[in-house]
Amino acid sequence: MAEVLVIGAARSGMAAAKLLKKHGYQVTLTDSQILDNKKELEDDGILVVDGGHPEWLKEKSWDFIVKNPGIPYRVPIVKAFVEKKVPIYTEIEIGYRFAKHFRYGAVTGTNGKTTITSLLYAMLQRKGNALVAGNIGYPLCEWADRYEETEKDVAIELSNFQLLGMEQFRPCVSVVCNLAPDHLDYMDSLEAYYSSKMRIYQSTQADDWFLRNVDDPLIMQYAVHIPCQIIDFSMKRTDVDLYQKDGKVWLHDQMLFAIDTLKIVGEYNVCNAMIAACMAYRMGVSLSDIREVCATFTPVEHRLEYLGEKDGVRFYNDSKATNTHAVAAALSSFPKNIILLAGGHDKGIPFDDLKRFDGRVKLCVSFGETKDKFKDVFTNCIVHETMKEALDEACKQACSGDIILLSPACSSYDQFHNYEERGRIFKEMVQAIL
């Protein structure tokens, strides 16, 4: 009987452990924390080692490891198996191996992943038998456990952390929507980060599609040796496969949707809808259903989310913007009078890219671990410790016609558990003001 070690008992780790046990593997699950549901897992026949990772785990011979994607490879318990060359997978790879009847539309990139995946899922739902997984929705192993003998269309958002643990995963259509510096607190280098994204197409075959953003020089540099059909797309050119022309989005000579029907704003969202529509078309969604979703889809929570207006001041929650590329997209959506709330955990990424928006940013109110770094970016910058203090300052400085925008350019781990919690708390504070 094959023996497997699962490192990390978050929801995805527990789902992987249960699925592997169901298929006859001898499973040990380890976590640095004490688990509340330890008895439940042990009743399923899983050996639980919680409250730390004892040395004997490193010394035992495992057939393979399943690692929570958020755990860096340099953590001692993981590094030991890297050095021994033991195969290390993430739960997506495990779910893929057991769900043989699933078809995947896979999305990765630095920004826009969640909007594209959500749009694609909404389009696939019109066909029926649709699931959403990866960074949003349920862990793929949960879906595999429930539906492994059923045909399903899966919209799946993948981080580079998840892609690093892929070996056989094959999407029928995939995209790296864009590339920008990110996750230098996890990856060894920017080159390693960019290269990891390209693993999304490594196991594809000739009849699969990969959507390649020809406007992005980093993608053109790193997207090489692609084994499937390439669909080039551009927001600037029309000599490609997927493009915009005369207010419409086209795939070759097929019109996918009219741009003026979109409910989501900003040119980057036109690009997101273009990608999702093309992927849905490849997966068999009708043109009428694609167009209906484009005309009704509303913005993803925490991504340039409009919260309301008071005394002529509009409030937006863009907590999901955890790097400068995402913040640049948000700042591009407003011509002027932006009061920007920015700051958080330092990921080692410079903020110089935001200097070009100094004319649009009336005031930056920075907070958190990186608060002082924004003084070198924006002409007008006031520093506070917490997001609450920053919002209070922004309201004090704002006048009619201004936009108060939370778009942090940083992850949330200095003061919050994740960007969702940061966004939720910001929304609660704004609602109290409204």
SULZI-V103216 format. One record per pair of residues at least 12 apart in sequence whose ideal C-beta (glycine too) atoms are under 8 Angstrom apart, sorted by the first residue. I is the first residue (numbers start at 0). GAP is how many residues later the second one is. D is the distance in Angstrom with one decimal. If there is no record, write none. Layout:
BEGIN
[[I,GAP,D] [I,GAP,D]]
END
This chain:
BEGIN
[[0,23,6.6] [0,24,7.0] [0,25,4.9] [1,22,7.9] [1,23,5.3] [1,24,6.9] [1,61,4.3] [1,62,8.0] [2,22,7.3] [2,23,4.6] [2,24,7.9] [2,25,7.4] [2,57,7.6] [2,58,7.5] [2,59,5.6] [2,60,5.7] [3,16,5.5] [3,21,5.0] [3,22,7.1] [3,23,5.3] [3,24,7.3] [3,58,6.3] [3,59,6.0] [3,60,5.9] [3,61,7.3] [3,62,6.4] [4,23,5.1] [4,24,8.0] [4,25,6.7] [4,52,6.4] [4,55,7.6] [4,57,4.8] [4,60,5.2] [4,61,7.4] [5,14,7.5] [5,21,6.3] [5,22,7.0] [5,23,4.6] [5,24,7.2] [5,59,7.7] [5,60,4.5] [5,61,8.0] [6,23,5.8] [6,24,7.8] [6,46,7.6] [6,58,6.3] [6,59,7.1] [6,60,4.9] [6,61,6.3] [6,64,6.3] [6,70,6.0] [6,71,6.4] [7,23,6.1] [7,59,6.5] [7,60,2.8] [7,62,7.3] [7,63,5.5] [8,20,5.6] [8,21,7.7] [8,22,3.8] [8,24,7.5] [8,26,5.6] [8,39,7.8] [8,41,7.1] [9,58,5.6] [9,60,7.7] [10,128,5.8] [10,131,7.8] [11,56,6.5] [11,57,7.6] [11,78,7.7] [11,79,4.3] [11,127,4.0] [11,129,6.8] [12,16,6.6] [12,18,7.5] [12,53,7.0] [12,55,5.3] [12,78,6.8] [13,15,7.2] [13,23,7.7] [13,27,6.8] [14,76,6.2] [14,80,7.8] [14,123,7.8] [14,124,4.2] [14,125,8.0] [14,126,3.7] [14,127,4.5] [14,130,6.9] [15,50,4.9] [15,75,4.0] [15,78,4.9] [15,79,7.5] [15,123,7.4] [15,125,4.7] [16,12,4.7] [16,24,6.9] [16,29,5.2] [16,49,7.6] [17,23,7.9] [17,26,6.0] [17,28,7.3] [17,123,7.4] [17,127,6.5] [18,75,6.4] [18,76,6.9] [18,79,6.1] [18,122,4.5] [18,125,5.9] [18,126,4.9] [19,46,7.4] [19,74,6.6] [20,23,5.9] [20,24,5.5] [20,25,5.6] [21,123,6.6] [22,75,6.4] [25,21,8.0] [26,18,7.7] [26,19,4.9] [26,20,7.0] [27,18,7.4] [27,19,4.5] [27,20,7.8] [27,21,6.2] [27,29,7.4] [28,12,6.3] [28,17,5.4] [28,18,7.1] [28,19,5.3] [28,20,7.2] [29,18,7.7] [29,19,4.3] [29,20,7.0] [29,23,5.3] [29,27,6.0] [29,47,7.4] [30,18,7.9] [30,19,5.0] [30,20,7.9] [31,18,8.0] [31,19,7.3] [31,20,5.9] [31,21,6.8] [32,17,6.5] [32,18,7.0] [33,16,5.3] [33,17,5.0] [34,13,6.3] [34,15,4.6] [37,12,6.1] [52,23,7.7] [52,24,4.2] [56,20,6.8] [57,19,6.8] [57,22,4.2] [57,23,7.5] [61,19,7.4] [61,24,5.8] [62,24,7.9] [63,22,6.5] [63,23,4.2] [63,24,7.2] [63,25,6.1] [64,13,7.6] [64,16,5.2] [64,21,5.7] [64,22,6.9] [64,23,4.5] [64,24,7.1] [65,22,7.8] [65,23,5.4] [65,24,6.9] [65,25,6.2] [65,28,5.9] [65,99,8.0] [66,21,5.3] [66,22,7.3] [66,23,6.3] [66,98,6.4] [67,22,7.7] [68,21,4.9] [68,90,6.2] [68,92,3.6] [68,93,4.7] [68,95,7.6] [68,96,6.7] [69,91,6.4] [71,114,5.4] [72,15,7.7] [72,91,7.7] [86,80,7.4] [87,77,6.0] [88,76,4.6] [88,77,7.6] [88,78,6.7] [89,71,7.3] [89,72,4.9] [89,74,7.5] [89,75,3.3] [89,76,7.3] [90,48,5.5] [90,49,6.4] [90,50,4.8] [91,41,7.7] [91,42,6.5] [91,48,5.1] [91,64,7.4] [91,66,6.8] [91,70,5.2] [91,73,7.2] [91,74,6.8] [91,77,6.3] [92,72,5.7] [92,73,5.3] [92,74,5.9] [92,75,6.7] [92,76,5.7] [93,46,7.9] [93,47,5.7] [93,50,7.8] [94,38,7.6] [94,44,7.1] [94,45,3.2] [94,46,4.3] [94,47,8.0] [94,48,6.7] [94,49,4.1] [95,44,6.8] [95,48,7.8] [95,72,6.5] [95,73,4.7] [95,74,7.7] [96,71,6.5] [97,43,7.9] [97,46,4.7] [97,47,7.9] [97,50,5.2] [98,41,7.2] [98,44,6.7] [98,45,3.9] [98,48,6.9] [98,49,4.9] [98,53,7.4] [99,48,7.2] [100,47,7.4] [100,48,6.7] [100,49,6.0] [100,50,4.6] [100,51,6.8] [101,29,7.6] [101,41,7.6] [101,42,7.6] [101,45,7.8] [101,49,7.6] [101,50,4.8] [101,51,7.7] [101,52,5.1] [102,48,7.6] [102,49,7.3] [102,50,5.3] [102,51,6.8] [102,69,5.2] [102,180,6.5] [103,50,5.0] [103,52,5.5] [103,65,7.7] [103,66,7.5] [103,67,3.9] [103,68,6.3] [103,69,7.9] [103,70,7.8] [104,15,5.2] [104,19,7.3] [104,48,7.3] [104,49,7.1] [104,50,5.2] [104,51,7.0] [104,66,6.4] [104,67,7.2] [104,68,5.1] [104,69,7.4] [104,174,4.5] [104,175,7.4] [104,177,7.5] [104,178,5.6] [105,50,5.1] [105,52,5.8] [105,63,7.8] [105,65,3.7] [105,67,7.5] [105,68,4.2] [105,69,7.6] [105,94,5.6] [106,13,7.1] [106,48,7.4] [106,49,7.0] [106,50,5.2] [106,51,6.8] [106,67,7.4] [106,68,5.7] [106,70,6.7] [106,168,7.7] [106,172,7.8] [107,49,7.5] [107,50,4.6] [107,51,7.1] [107,52,6.9] [107,55,6.4] [107,66,7.7] [107,67,7.3] [107,68,5.5] [107,69,7.5] [107,89,5.3] [107,92,5.2] [108,66,7.0] [108,67,5.1] [108,68,3.4] [108,69,4.9] [108,70,6.8] [108,88,6.9] [109,67,7.8] [109,68,5.5] [109,69,5.6] [109,70,4.4] [109,72,5.3] [109,213,6.5] [109,215,5.4] [109,216,7.5] [110,66,7.4] [110,67,6.1] [110,69,6.9] [110,157,7.8] [110,210,7.7] [110,212,7.1] [110,214,5.2] [110,215,4.3] [110,218,6.3] [111,65,4.9] [111,66,6.6] [111,156,6.4] [111,159,7.3] [111,160,5.0] [111,163,7.9] [111,217,7.8] [112,22,7.0] [112,44,4.9] [112,45,7.8] [112,64,6.6] [113,21,7.0] [113,22,5.9] [113,43,6.1] [113,186,5.2] [113,189,6.6] [113,206,6.9] [114,149,7.3] [114,154,6.7] [114,157,4.6] [114,184,7.5] [114,185,5.0] [114,188,6.1] [115,41,7.9] [115,59,7.2] [115,61,6.1] [115,156,4.9] [115,159,5.2] [115,160,5.0] [115,163,7.8] [116,15,6.6] [116,17,7.3] [116,18,7.8] [116,19,6.0] [116,38,5.0] [116,39,7.0] [116,40,4.1] [116,159,8.0] [117,14,7.5] [117,18,6.9] [117,37,7.7] [117,179,7.6] [117,182,5.4] [118,153,6.5] [118,154,6.1] [118,157,3.6] [118,158,7.8] [118,174,6.7] [118,175,7.9] [118,178,5.7] [119,35,4.2] [119,156,4.5] [119,159,5.3] [119,160,5.7] [120,16,7.7] [120,34,3.9] [121,171,4.7] [121,175,5.8] [122,153,6.5] [122,154,7.3] [122,157,3.8] [122,162,4.8] [122,166,6.2] [122,167,5.6] [122,170,4.8] [123,29,4.6] [123,31,5.8] [123,156,6.4] [123,159,6.4] [123,161,6.3] [125,159,6.1] [125,160,7.4] [125,163,3.7] [125,166,7.2] [125,167,6.8] [126,26,6.4] [126,156,7.7] [126,157,6.3] [126,158,5.4] [126,159,7.9] [126,162,7.1] [128,21,7.3] [128,22,6.2] [128,23,5.2] [128,24,6.0] [129,22,7.1] [129,23,5.0] [129,24,7.5] [129,25,7.0] [130,12,5.2] [130,16,7.5] [130,21,5.2] [130,22,7.2] [130,23,4.7] [130,24,7.4] [131,22,7.2] [131,23,4.9] [131,24,7.4] [131,25,8.0] [132,21,5.6] [132,22,7.6] [132,23,4.8] [132,24,7.9] [133,22,4.2] [133,23,4.3] [133,24,5.2] [133,25,7.8] [133,28,6.7] [134,22,4.2] [134,23,7.0] [134,24,5.8] [134,27,7.7] [135,21,5.4] [139,14,7.5] [139,16,7.0] [152,130,5.7] [152,131,7.8] [155,15,7.5] [157,42,6.4] [159,23,6.7] [159,27,7.4] [159,33,6.0] [159,36,4.0] [159,37,5.4] [160,22,7.9] [160,25,6.9] [162,33,5.4] [162,34,6.6] [162,36,4.3] [162,37,5.9] [163,32,5.4] [163,35,7.1] [165,33,5.4] [165,34,7.9] [165,36,7.2] [165,37,7.5] [166,36,7.6] [167,35,5.7] [168,34,6.1] [169,33,4.4] [169,34,5.8] [169,35,7.1] [169,38,7.0] [170,29,6.9] [170,30,7.7] [170,33,6.8] [170,37,6.8] [171,36,5.2] [171,37,7.2] [171,110,6.8] [171,111,6.7] [172,35,6.6] [172,36,4.3] [172,37,7.6] [172,38,7.2] [172,105,7.8] [172,106,4.8] [172,109,4.3] [172,110,6.4] [173,26,4.8] [173,27,5.5] [173,30,6.9] [173,34,7.5] [173,35,7.4] [173,36,5.5] [173,37,7.2] [174,25,7.8] [174,35,7.1] [174,36,4.0] [174,38,7.8] [174,100,5.5] [174,104,6.8] [175,21,5.0] [175,22,6.8] [175,24,6.3] [175,36,7.8] [175,37,7.1] [175,43,5.7] [175,47,6.5] [176,36,6.5] [176,94,7.5] [176,95,7.4] [176,98,6.0] [177,35,6.1] [177,38,5.3] [177,41,7.1] [177,147,7.0] [178,15,5.5] [178,18,6.6] [178,37,6.0] [178,39,4.0] [178,40,5.6] [178,43,7.1] [179,38,7.7] [179,143,6.2] [179,144,7.0] [179,145,3.3] [180,12,7.6] [180,142,6.8] [180,143,7.4] [180,144,7.6] [180,168,5.0] [180,169,7.9] [181,140,7.5] [181,141,4.6] [181,143,7.5] [181,165,7.1] [181,167,6.7] [182,164,6.7] [183,163,5.8] [183,164,4.0] [183,165,5.9] [184,160,7.8] [184,161,7.8] [184,162,4.7] [184,163,5.8] [184,226,7.9] [193,24,6.0] [193,27,7.9] [193,28,4.8] [194,27,6.1] [196,25,7.3] [197,24,5.5] [197,25,5.9] [197,26,7.7] [200,22,8.0] [200,25,5.7] [200,26,6.9] [200,27,6.2] [201,25,7.7] [203,22,7.8] [203,23,5.5] [203,24,3.9] [204,22,6.6] [204,23,6.1] [205,21,7.2] [205,22,6.2] [205,23,6.9] [206,21,7.3] [206,22,7.0] [207,20,3.9] [207,21,6.8] [208,19,6.3] [208,20,5.2] [208,21,7.8] [208,22,5.3] [208,70,7.9] [208,73,5.2] [209,13,7.6] [209,16,5.4] [209,18,5.3] [209,19,7.2] [209,20,5.6] [209,21,7.0] [210,20,4.9] [210,22,5.7] [210,31,7.0] [210,64,6.0] [210,67,6.2] [210,68,7.1] [211,14,7.5] [211,18,5.3] [211,19,6.9] [211,20,5.2] [211,21,7.1] [212,20,6.1] [212,21,7.5] [213,18,5.0] [213,19,6.9] [213,20,5.0] [213,23,6.9] [213,26,6.0] [214,19,5.2] [214,20,5.8] [214,21,5.7] [214,22,7.7] [230,20,7.7] [230,47,6.5] [232,41,6.5] [232,42,7.0] [232,45,7.1] [234,32,6.6] [234,35,7.1] [234,36,5.4] [234,39,7.8] [241,32,6.2] [241,36,5.3] [243,15,6.5] [243,26,6.8] [243,30,7.0] [246,12,5.2] [246,13,6.1] [248,21,7.5] [248,24,7.3] [248,25,4.9] [248,28,6.4] [250,26,7.9] [250,27,5.6] [250,30,6.3] [253,27,7.8] [253,33,7.7] [255,18,7.4] [255,21,4.4] [255,22,6.9] [255,25,6.6] [255,31,7.0] [255,34,6.1] [255,35,7.6] [256,16,7.0] [256,20,5.9] [256,33,6.2] [256,34,4.8] [256,37,4.4] [256,38,7.8] [257,33,7.7] [260,30,7.0] [260,33,5.7] [260,34,4.3] [261,32,5.7] [261,33,7.4] [261,35,7.8] [262,32,7.0] [262,33,6.7] [262,34,6.0] [262,35,5.7] [262,36,7.9] [263,33,6.4] [263,34,7.2] [263,35,5.4] [264,39,7.6] [264,68,6.3] [265,38,7.0] [265,63,6.8] [265,66,7.0] [265,67,4.4] [266,65,7.3] [267,61,4.5] [267,64,7.4] [268,30,7.9] [272,21,5.6] [272,24,7.7] [276,13,5.0] [276,17,6.7] [279,13,7.9] [299,20,7.5] [300,16,8.0] [300,119,7.9] [300,122,7.1] [301,15,5.9] [301,16,7.1] [301,17,4.4] [301,18,4.3] [301,117,6.2] [301,118,6.3] [301,121,3.8] [302,15,6.4] [302,17,4.7] [302,18,7.6] [303,12,5.9] [303,13,7.9] [303,14,5.0] [303,25,7.9] [303,26,5.4] [303,29,6.5] [303,103,8.0] [304,12,4.4] [304,13,7.1] [304,118,7.6] [304,122,7.8] [306,120,6.1] [306,123,4.9] [306,124,7.4] [306,127,7.4] [307,122,6.9] [307,123,7.6] [307,126,4.7] [308,125,7.9] [309,123,6.4] [309,124,5.3] [310,89,6.1] [311,87,7.4] [311,88,2.9] [311,89,5.7] [311,90,7.6] [312,82,7.6] [312,85,4.6] [312,86,7.4] [312,87,6.7] [312,88,7.8] [312,89,5.1] [312,90,7.5] [312,91,6.1] [313,88,7.7] [313,89,5.1] [313,90,7.2] [314,88,7.9] [314,89,5.1] [314,115,4.8] [314,118,7.7] [314,119,7.5] [315,14,7.6] [315,87,6.5] [315,88,7.2] [315,89,4.7] [315,90,7.0] [315,91,7.8] [316,89,5.5] [316,106,5.2] [316,109,5.5] [316,110,5.6] [316,113,7.3] [317,12,4.9] [317,87,6.2] [317,88,5.8] [317,89,3.9] [317,90,7.9] [318,87,5.9] [318,89,6.6] [318,93,7.3] [318,100,4.7] [318,101,7.4] [318,103,4.8] [318,104,3.2] [318,107,6.2] [319,99,5.4] [319,103,7.0] [320,86,4.4] [320,87,6.3] [320,88,6.5] [321,22,7.6] [321,25,7.6] [321,86,6.7] [321,87,7.2] [321,88,6.3] [321,89,4.8] [321,90,7.5] [321,97,6.0] [322,24,7.4] [322,26,6.1] [322,86,6.4] [323,25,6.5] [323,26,7.9] [323,27,5.8] [323,29,4.4] [323,30,5.6] [323,85,5.4] [324,28,7.4] [325,81,7.3] [325,83,7.6] [326,13,7.9] [326,15,7.0] [326,27,6.1] [326,80,4.6] [326,81,7.6] [326,82,4.5] [327,25,6.3] [327,26,6.7] [327,29,7.0] [329,75,6.4] [329,77,4.5] [330,23,7.3] [330,26,4.4] [330,29,5.8] [330,30,7.0] [330,74,7.8] [330,76,7.2] [331,25,7.9] [333,26,6.6] [333,69,5.4] [333,71,7.4] [334,25,6.6] [335,23,7.4] [335,24,5.4] [335,26,7.2] [336,23,7.9] [336,25,5.3] [336,64,5.4] [336,65,4.8] [336,66,5.9] [337,19,7.8] [337,22,5.4] [337,23,5.0] [337,24,6.0] [337,64,7.6] [337,65,5.1] [337,67,5.6] [338,22,7.8] [338,23,5.8] [338,24,4.9] [338,25,7.8] [338,26,6.7] [338,55,4.7] [338,58,6.4] [338,59,5.7] [338,63,5.6] [338,64,6.7] [338,65,4.9] [338,66,6.9] [339,21,5.1] [339,23,7.3] [339,24,4.7] [339,25,7.2] [339,38,7.5] [339,65,5.5] [339,67,6.3] [340,23,8.0] [340,24,5.4] [340,25,7.8] [340,26,7.0] [340,46,6.8] [340,49,4.9] [340,50,6.5] [340,53,6.1] [340,63,7.0] [340,64,6.8] [340,65,4.5] [340,66,7.3] [340,67,7.1] [341,22,6.0] [341,23,7.8] [341,24,5.3] [341,25,7.8] [341,28,8.0] [341,32,5.7] [341,65,6.4] [341,66,5.2] [341,67,5.1] [341,68,7.2] [342,23,4.4] [342,24,4.3] [342,25,3.9] [342,26,7.2] [342,27,5.0] [342,28,4.8] [342,31,6.7] [342,44,8.0] [342,47,7.4] [342,65,6.0] [342,66,7.6] [342,67,5.9] [343,23,7.8] [343,24,4.5] [343,25,6.4] [343,26,6.3] [343,64,4.7] [343,65,7.6] [343,66,3.2] [343,67,5.8] [343,68,5.4] [343,69,7.5] [343,70,5.7] [343,71,7.2] [343,78,7.6] [344,23,7.1] [344,24,5.5] [344,25,7.5] [344,65,5.5] [344,66,4.5] [344,67,6.5] [344,68,4.2] [344,69,4.3] [345,23,5.2] [345,24,4.9] [345,27,7.8] [345,64,6.8] [345,68,7.9] [346,63,6.5] [346,64,5.8] [350,19,7.8] [350,22,5.9] [350,23,6.5] [350,25,7.9] [350,26,4.9] [350,58,6.1] [351,25,7.0] [353,23,5.2] [353,24,7.5] [353,55,6.9] [354,22,5.5] [354,23,7.8] [357,19,7.5] [357,20,5.6] [357,21,5.6] [360,17,5.3] [360,19,7.4] [361,18,6.8] [361,40,6.6] [362,15,7.8] [362,17,4.7] [362,18,7.4] [362,19,6.7] [362,31,7.4] [362,34,5.7] [363,13,7.1] [363,14,4.1] [363,16,6.7] [363,17,4.5] [363,18,7.5] [364,16,7.6] [364,17,5.1] [364,18,7.9] [364,19,6.3] [364,25,4.3] [364,26,7.9] [364,28,4.9] [364,29,5.1] [364,32,7.7] [365,15,6.1] [365,16,7.5] [365,17,5.4] [365,18,7.3] [365,24,7.1] [366,16,7.5] [366,17,4.9] [366,18,6.3] [366,19,5.8] [366,20,5.4] [366,22,6.6] [366,23,4.2] [367,17,7.7] [367,18,7.7] [367,19,7.3] [367,40,7.7] [367,42,6.7] [367,46,5.0] [367,47,5.8] [368,41,7.4] [368,45,4.1] [369,39,7.9] [369,40,5.3] [370,12,4.8] [370,13,7.0] [370,14,7.3] [381,15,7.7] [385,29,6.7] [386,19,7.5] [386,28,6.9] [386,35,7.0] [386,38,7.2] [386,39,6.4] [386,42,7.8] [387,41,6.3] [390,13,7.4] [390,15,7.8] [390,35,7.2] [390,38,5.6] [390,39,7.4] [390,42,7.8] [394,38,6.4] [405,17,7.5] [405,20,5.1] [407,14,7.3]]
END
